């Protein structure tokens, strides 16, 4: 019966999508995000970005422990793709290497022994500096079959202000919602709250099997007016609480360009709202649309504090990735996930974490279960890289220890995982996971014009990636090669 319902939903949605809006280029797009101190505006688009400095090398004798929160966002990569598609120069401040890495799914092993997370690591020569090593850390969230999926209570919080009135914003969002419906369980529930000059509950909590009612509500969405986002957040969270599913997936999904200009507009005030409801077990996903006035700093900040993720939708392919192909990421299997690497000072001279600049934590935060950190979705992979300067390049002793902590549910005690890392890799044994991660990081450093890029070239990045295509769900890796070729001329 469930499959029959799903097929009928799919047929209905295909028909609905056909009439929803015109087709859009898969390279649609936006700006980038960040938790921000200084903001700059790019002349070619008006999008705003936060400046940040690459993590430096740290002496192991002075500090041999490195701690950071995972980052499951993928917005920066999609934003870069928008700029390449538009023929725009890519601002260095728009490039967050961790989000380039975590846009992709890596071929990591599934968790075992009752865990919902598995960790792995690999060491090999650093492609852009032959005197250094590159350490890859891998994390995999448990994949869930349809039978294992918890029931979901989704509240879609949709910006229908005048700034959303363009083809790459509200019409694209409507298509995404319609495409997502047949992927949900029939007894999942959906509410829709809209906001512009006022806040409206467009659809009360409705089971997905009432496809006609939900689709009609989506089709009614239209953009006009100013943007009163603060009260809308409160109403969306209260709607999620009113229909809370114990043991289920309770999540607010916001679709917006982030242009809050009425009511609560101060980021600190919005954070208070988000944090209050995050503590009650409501997760958040923020989806950014369009370009020109995107408040990406606010969007990234509230998604971090709201136990959630931030994605950017730059076209139909990305819409399908977020809402359909990787919908499992909307279901958290690991909460407050933290990494701590303890380097062996007898073997390692210094190290540098590549990316994760706004996720670095104090060492003492690692064991503090009250300290907020990132969430990992079902089937999601997280990748991090360290560039390592060896004190003794020939040593076969333990290079580092990889400790990881996560909670299966927000109120649980954290579960520790640990892995010893030894540099015993031969060149012939280097994995495609390693080469692909190195290629992505090399490309990111070139775009950022990083002072640590060493001998990196676009050709090097292309070579590393082109040799790592045997695992390529949905062709995203192959697409990256085309993007690199286009972006080389833009970055000169």
N, C-alpha and C positions, 0 to 999 in steps of 0.2 A: 504493500500500500504506500509506504514512504517513497519508493522510487517512482510510482505512478504520480504521486503528488508533485514530486520534484520535476518530472518531465512536463507536467501540465503548467507548472509555474514558469519553466523555461520557455515554453511556447508562448505563454501570455506575455512574458517580459520582452521577448524578441520582437513581438508585434508592437509592444509599447515603445520600445527604444526606437524602432523605425520611425515612429511619428513624433519622437520627443524633440529632436533637433537635427541640424545638418551635421555631416561628418566633420571631424576635426583632425588636423595633422597630429600624428603621434608624437611629434616633437614640440608640443605646446609649451607653457612654461612659467618661470617666476624668478624671484630673487633668492636670497639665502638668509639664514637665520643665525642667531646667536644670542647669548646671554650678555648683555652688552654694557660696555663702558663707553667707548666712543663709536659714533655712527657716521658713516660717510654715505653720500648719495652719488650714484653713477649717472653721468649726464645722459647716457643713451637710453635709460629706462625709468629713472626716478626711483628704482628699488633701493632699499637701504640694507646695509650690511654692518656687522660689528667687527671691528679690528681686533686681532689677537696675535700673539707672538708664538712661534713654534716652540715646543718644549726643548730645552737645551740638554746637552750632555751633563750628567751628574756624576761626580767622583764617587766611586764605590766605597772608598775609605771614609768619606765624609757622610754618606747616606746610602746604605746598600739595600734599603727597602723602598719599593715603589707601589703605591696603592691608587686604584681608580675604580670608578663605577662604570658598569657597562653602558653602552650607548646603542640603542636599537633603532635609532632614527635613520632615515634614508633620504631626507629632503635635499641635502646639499648636492647629491649626485644628479637628481632630477632637475635641480635648478641650473647646474652646469650644463646639462643637456639642452635646456631651453636656450641658454646663451649661445651655445654652439649652433643650434638650429637657426637662431635669429641672426647669426653672423656678427654677434657682439663680442667684444673683448671681455675675457673672463676676469673679474676682479679677484685678486689674491684673497681678499677677505671673505669671498663667497665659497672658498674651498675648505671643507673640513674633511680631512683624510679618513677619519674613522667612519664617517657617513658614506664615503665612497666605498669603503670595504664592506660595510654592513648592509649596503644596498643589495649585495649579492648573496646567494645561498652557496655555501661551501659543502664539499663532500665529506662531512664529518660523521663519525659513528654515533648511533643512537645511545641514549643513557641506558644503564644496566642497574641491576640490584635494587630496584624500587626508586631510584633517583629520577628526577625530571630534568636533570642537566648532566651532560658529560663534558669533560675537559680533555684537551690534548695539546701537545706542543711539539715544536720542531726547530732545529738549529741548522743553519748552513751558511755558506759564504754570502756576504752582502754584495749584491750585484753592482752597486754604485761605489763601493769602496772595498777593494780586495783585501785590505788589511783588517777589515772589521767583520763581525758576524751579524747575522740577522736572526732574531728569535721570533717565531710565529706562535701565538697563543690561539687556540681554537676552543669555542664553546658551542654546544648544541642543545637547544631546548627540545624536549620530547615531542615527537610527532604524534598527533591524535587521529585515530580513525573516526569516521562519522559516528560510529557507535559510542566512542569515548568522549565525543564533544559534549561539554556541559550545556544546559539550556542557557540561552542568552537573552538578556533584557537590554535592548539597545534604545538609547534616546538620541535621535539625530537632531542636533542643534544647528540650524541652518541660517546663515546670514542672507537675508533677502533685501539688503539695503541697495541703494542706487549704484554703489560702486561694484556690485556683483553683476551688473547688467551688461555682460559681454560674453561672447561665445565660449571663451576659455574659463569661465567661472560658473555661474549658476546652471546654464544648460548642460555643461559637462558634468557637474555634480549630479544633476537629475538622472543622467544616463548611468552614472556609476551606481546610484541607489537601485535603479531598475535592474541593472545587471547583477547586483549582489543578491537580490531576493531569491532566485532559484537555488542559490548555494546554501541558504539557511535551512535550519530544521523547521518543519511545519509548525511546531509549538514554540519556537522562538518568538519573542515579542518585540514590536517596534512602536515607538512614539516619535512624533515629529513636532519640534518647537521651532518657530521661526522668529527672527528679530530684525527689525529695522527701526522706524521711529517708535514702534511699540512691540511688545512681545505677545505672541499668539500660540496657543496649543493647536496646531493644525490637525493633529491626529492623536487621539488618546491611545494608550497601550493596546495594541492589536496583534493577535497571533498571525504569523506569516501565512498560514493557510487561508486567510482572508485576503487573497491577492488583489481582488478588485478594489476593495476599500483602500488598501495601502497605495496602490498604483494611482488611483484617482487623487489622493492627497498629494503625491509627488508631482503629478501633472499640474496641480494648481499653483505650484511655486512660481513666483514672479518677483522681480526686483524693483524696488523704489524706496525713496526716503533715506533718512540718516541711520546711524548704527548705534543702537543702545544695547551693547553686549553684556554689561555687568549684570543687570537684572535677568537677562536671558540665561546666563550661566546658573544663577540660583534656581530659576524655574526648571531648568533641565536636570539639575542634580536632584531637586525635590521630586521630579517625575520619576527619576531612576530609583530613588528611595521608596516611593509609593508602590512601585512594582518590583521591589527587590526580590531576587531569587536566591534563597539560601543555598550555598554551594554552587551557584551558577556564575555566569559571566555578566556582570553588571557594568555597563560602559556607556559613557557619553561620547558621541562622535561629532565633532564640530567641523563644519565646512564653511570656510571664510577666507577673505583676503586680509583679515586681521585689522580692518580699519574701524576700530571702536572710537566713535567721536561724540557719543551722547551718554550721559549717566556715568557709571564707574568706568573711567578710562585709565586711571593710574595703575601701572603694572603691579605695584605692591598691594593695592587693594584687591586686584583680581587674584593675586596669589593667595591672599587670606581666604577667599572664597574656595579656591581650588583645593588648598590644603585641608580645609575643614571637612570637605566631603571625601577627599582621598582617604582620610582616616576612618571613614565609615564604610570603606570597601567599594567605592565607585571609581573605576578606572576611566582614563580619558585618552582619546586619540584625536589629534588635531590635523586636519587636512587643509593645506593651503592651496589657493587657486589664483591664477592670473598674475599680473605684474603691474607695476606703476605706483602702487601705494600700499604694498604689502607690509604689515607690521610684523616682520618675521621674528624680531627679537622677543616681542611679547608672546608670540605663538609658541616658540621653542621653550621659553621660560615656564609658561603655564603647563605645557605638556610634561616637562620634567617634574614639576612639583605635583602634578595631578596623577602620578603613577601611570604615565602613558608614553606615547610616542608622537612624533611629528613627521608627517609625510607631505611631499609636495606633488600635486597632480598636474603634470605638464601636457597631458594629452590622453587619448583613449587607451593606448597601450599601458600607460602608468595607472590609469583608472582600473583596468582589468587586473593589473598586478596587485594593487592594494586591496581592492574590494572582492576579487574572485580568486586568482591563482594563489595568493598568499593570505587568504582570509584568516587562516589559523593564527596569524600573528596578532589578531584582535583578541585572542584568548591567552591570557598570561599563564605560563607554567612555572615561572620562577620570578619571585619578587625580591626587591632589595638586593640585587646581585652585584657582588664586589669582587675585584681581583687584587691580589697582593703578591708581588714578586720579590723574593729575597735572594739577592745575588751573592755569590761566593766571592769575597774580596781577594782570595788567594788566586782566583782565576780571572776575575773581571776587573778591569781598570775603571771603566765608566760605561754609562748606558744612557740611551735616550728613548723615551716613549714617543712613538710617531702618531700624532693626533691625540685626541682625547683631552685637549687643553682645558676645557671647562668641566672635565669629569675627574680631575685629579683630586684625591682625598688625603687627609692626614692619616698616618699609619695607625693611630689609635682608633680611627673610625671603623677600621675593618672588623673588629670584634664587637662593635656596638650595634646591637640589633635595633636600637631606636633611630639610628642614622639612616636616612632615606638614600636609596640608590636605584639603579635601573631595573626595568622589567624585561623579561624575555618571553616572546610568544611561542606558541606551539609550532615546532618544526623550524624555528628560527636559528640561524647561526650568527655568532658574534666572533669577530677576528680582531686581534691587536698585534702590533709589531713593535719590537725593541731593536734598535741598532746598538750593537755591543762592541766596545773596544776591549780586547783581551789583554790581561796582564801577562798571561802565559799562554800563547797561542797553541802550544803543543800539549797542554795539560788535558788529561782524560778524567779529571775529577769532576764532581758535580758542579755545573755552572750556576744553577739557580733552583729554587723551589717555587712552584706555582701553587698558591693557595687560593681557594675560591669559596665564597659563602653565598648561600641563597636561601630563600624561604619558599616552601610550596604554596603557602597562603600568607597573606599580609600579617596576620597575628600570630603566626607560628614562630618557634625558635629557629634560628638559622642553621643550615646543614653545612658542615665543612667538607670540602674535597681538597685533596692535595696530590701533587705530582712532582717528582724529582726530574730535573732536566739536565741531561749530559750531552756534551758536544761530541757525538761519535758518528756524525752523519758523513757519508761519502757523497761525492758530487753526483754519482749515478743514482743514488737513492732519494734525491730531492723530489718531493711530491709536486703534483700539479697545484695542490692547495697553496704550497709555499710560493711557487713561481707566479701564480695568479695574484696572490696577495702582494708580492714584491712589485709586480708590474703595475697594479693599481696605485700602490703607494708612490712609486716612481713618477707616475703620471700626475698624481696630486702634488708632489713636491715641485714638479716643473711648472704647474699652473700657479702655485703659490710663490714661485721663484725663491724657494726655501734656501737659506744659507747652508743647509745640510744636504743638499741634493747631490753633492759629490760629482761623479762622472755620469750622472743620469742624462739620458737623451730620450727623445720621443721614440727613436728606433729601438732603444733598449726596452722601453715599456711595451712597445708593440710585440717585440720578440718574446718576452716573458709571457705575455697574455696569449699570443697565438699558439704557444706550446702548451696551453692549459685549457683546451676547449672540449675535451672528451666528456666532461661533466658540465652541461650548460642548459639547465632547465629553462625553457621558453626563449632561449637564444640571447639572453641579456649580455653574456660575455662577448659573443660575436658582434653584437651591436656596439660594444665599447670600442672595438678595434676601428670601426667606421667613425666613431666620434673622435678618437684620437687623431686620425688622419685629417679630419676637418678642423680640429682645434689647433693644430700645430701652426698654421698660418695666422690664426687669430691672436696667438700668444707671442708673436715676434715683436 
